[in-house]
Amino acid sequence: MLLTWIAEVADEPLALEPTDRRVEWETNTWWLGAEDAERRALSVPEVVSAFERTAEGIRLRIRATGFAGVATFYVWHDEQASQLRCSTGSVAADELPFGGAYVPSGELGAVIAGFLADRGPGAAARSDREEAHARSGPEVAPFPVWVCGVGPASPRNSSR
């Protein structure tokens, strides 16, 4: 089911509104989950391929609209929600609308591997969380976000 949902993202409504980032976020952001059995059955390469095909579909749709600016399709693993999330915005990879620190990456496989290995929201034992907090201190480490340029003024594909 996850692969089907990823494919469907390419055909969902798409808003490129450089002057209204909220509209972009609300229209173009998708939350994708999978049950444990499905996660175990999926491989990193097949999920990566599904997202790459989706990025290409979005690129073709944007080209057809005549949009001439920068646009980025991006994917991240929301560990708290145990979901993959993806979005498209009329921003460069280093300007994504996150409230916290993130690291743009060309490596989608690592993002997907983390999601497929995720045990679900709240699954980490309390002692694991306390140990991670003690190691990292009060600051939260930046999280990786796979970025792929899909607009005509964007780098072709940051994943390669």
C-alpha positions as CSV (number, residue, x, y, z in Angstrom):
1,M,0.0,0.0,0.0
2,L,2.9,2.4,0.8
3,L,4.2,2.2,-2.8
4,T,0.8,3.0,-4.1
5,W,0.4,6.0,-1.9
6,I,3.8,7.3,-2.9
7,A,2.9,6.9,-6.6
8,E,-0.4,8.8,-6.0
9,V,1.4,11.8,-4.6
10,A,2.5,12.7,-8.1
11,D,-1.1,13.1,-9.2
12,E,-2.4,14.9,-6.1
13,P,-3.2,18.6,-6.1
14,L,-0.1,20.7,-6.4
15,A,0.2,24.4,-5.4
16,L,3.2,26.5,-6.2
17,E,2.6,29.8,-4.4
18,P,6.0,31.5,-3.7
19,T,4.1,34.3,-1.9
20,D,2.0,31.9,0.3
21,R,4.1,29.1,1.8
22,R,1.2,28.1,4.0
23,V,-0.9,27.2,1.0
24,E,1.9,25.2,-0.4
25,W,2.5,23.3,2.8
26,E,-1.2,22.5,3.3
27,T,-1.7,21.4,-0.3
28,N,1.6,19.7,-1.0
29,T,2.5,17.8,2.2
30,W,1.7,14.1,2.6
31,W,1.9,11.8,5.6
32,L,2.7,8.2,4.7
33,G,2.7,5.2,7.1
34,A,2.9,1.5,6.9
35,E,2.2,-1.3,9.3
36,D,5.1,-3.4,10.7
37,A,4.4,-6.3,8.3
38,E,4.5,-4.1,5.3
39,R,7.7,-2.4,6.5
40,R,9.3,-5.8,6.8
41,A,8.2,-6.8,3.3
42,L,9.5,-3.6,1.6
43,S,13.1,-3.0,0.6
44,V,14.9,0.3,0.6
45,P,15.6,0.2,-3.2
46,E,11.9,-0.3,-4.1
47,V,10.8,2.6,-1.8
48,V,13.6,4.8,-3.1
49,S,12.6,4.0,-6.7
50,A,8.9,4.9,-5.9
51,F,9.9,8.3,-4.6
52,E,12.2,9.0,-7.5
53,R,9.4,8.2,-10.0
54,T,7.1,10.5,-8.0
55,A,9.7,13.3,-8.1
56,E,9.9,12.8,-11.9
57,G,6.1,13.0,-12.2
58,I,6.0,16.2,-10.2
59,R,8.8,17.6,-12.3
60,L,6.8,16.9,-15.5
61,R,3.6,18.4,-14.0
62,I,5.5,21.6,-13.0
63,R,7.0,21.9,-16.4
64,A,3.5,21.6,-18.0
65,T,2.2,24.5,-15.9
66,G,4.9,26.9,-17.2
67,F,6.1,27.6,-13.6
68,A,9.6,29.1,-14.1
69,G,11.0,29.2,-10.6
70,V,12.8,27.0,-8.1
71,A,10.8,24.0,-6.7
72,T,12.0,21.2,-4.4
73,F,10.4,17.8,-3.7
74,Y,11.6,16.5,-0.4
75,V,11.1,13.5,1.9
76,W,11.9,13.0,5.6
77,H,11.2,10.4,8.3
78,D,9.2,11.8,11.1
79,E,10.4,9.6,13.9
80,Q,7.9,10.9,16.4
81,A,4.9,10.0,14.3
82,S,6.7,6.9,12.7
83,Q,5.8,8.2,9.2
84,L,7.5,9.2,6.0
85,R,6.5,12.7,5.0
86,C,7.0,14.4,1.6
87,S,6.2,17.8,0.2
88,T,6.9,20.1,-2.7
89,G,7.6,23.8,-2.3
90,S,8.7,26.7,-4.4
91,V,11.9,27.0,-2.3
92,A,15.5,25.9,-2.6
93,A,16.8,22.9,-0.7
94,D,18.3,25.1,2.0
95,E,15.1,27.1,2.6
96,L,12.6,24.3,3.4
97,P,9.8,25.4,5.8
98,F,10.9,23.5,8.9
99,G,10.9,25.0,12.3
100,G,14.0,23.1,13.4
101,A,17.4,22.2,12.0
102,Y,17.6,19.8,9.1
103,V,20.3,18.7,6.7
104,P,19.4,18.6,3.0
105,S,20.7,15.3,1.6
106,G,21.1,13.5,-1.7
107,E,20.9,10.2,0.1
108,L,17.3,9.0,0.1
109,G,18.2,5.4,1.1
110,A,19.2,6.4,4.6
111,V,15.9,8.2,5.2
112,I,14.0,5.2,3.9
113,A,16.1,2.7,5.9
114,G,15.3,4.6,9.1
115,F,11.6,4.5,8.4
116,L,11.5,0.8,7.5
117,A,13.4,0.0,10.7
118,D,11.2,2.3,12.8
119,R,9.3,0.4,15.6
120,G,6.5,2.8,15.7
121,P,5.6,6.0,17.6
122,G,6.8,5.8,21.2
123,A,8.4,2.4,20.7
124,A,11.8,3.5,22.0
125,A,12.2,2.4,25.6
126,R,12.4,5.2,28.2
127,S,16.0,4.3,29.0
128,D,16.9,4.6,25.3
129,R,15.4,8.0,25.1
130,E,17.1,9.1,28.3
131,E,20.5,7.8,27.1
132,A,20.1,9.6,23.7
133,H,19.1,12.8,25.6
134,A,22.1,12.5,27.8
135,R,24.4,12.1,24.8
136,S,22.9,14.9,22.8
137,G,22.1,17.3,25.5
138,P,19.1,19.7,25.2
139,E,19.8,20.4,21.5
140,V,18.1,18.2,19.0
141,A,20.3,17.0,16.2
142,P,19.4,18.1,12.7
143,F,17.4,15.5,10.8
144,P,18.2,14.4,7.2
145,V,15.8,15.5,4.4
146,W,16.2,14.1,0.9
147,V,15.9,16.9,-1.6
148,C,15.2,16.7,-5.3
149,G,15.0,19.8,-7.5
150,V,11.8,19.6,-9.6
151,G,11.4,23.2,-10.9
152,P,13.0,24.6,-14.0
153,A,15.3,26.9,-12.0
154,S,16.3,24.1,-9.6
155,P,19.3,21.8,-9.8
156,R,18.1,18.8,-11.8
157,N,18.2,16.2,-9.0
158,S,20.0,16.5,-5.8
159,S,19.8,12.7,-5.2
160,R,22.3,11.8,-7.9
